[in-house]
């Protein structure tokens, strides 16, 4: 199922596809990369009014630009709000770092168009990347590690690519446990 705002896979369909790709990587002991990509709000080139006037057009344009920075075999989806994810089959740590930087640079170099020529803006993204087996072997663990990398990129000023840290399984299970 496609997300109406970005034209990419919506969260549920995206996560199902990513989980399928990860399980294949685990089964055949092949490398697998995962990116989480978030708009870096403090790195817009124009004023806030122009950004918000672009609205959902910016999400659709960003989706196309993100896709252009990835391979055809990679799976791109809208994760949540202004957060996107990408599954990178057959990609080790070095390859995921290269892909993450390519995505960051592709976005930073692109002019996003508004309704007029004057309404064009440059935006930036933060990218957190993780891989199987280095950062975990389940999707919840990889997602938590990638989220941590995104948070670190934000605190370091944004427009960054950060490798995630291995997350302890107990931490992820505690977050997934039902709240009473």
Beta strands, then each sheet from edge to edge (+ up, - down):
strand 1: 32-39
strand 2: 75-80
strand 3: 83-89
strand 4: 125-132
strand 5: 161-163
sheet 1: 2+ 3- 1+ 4- 5-
end
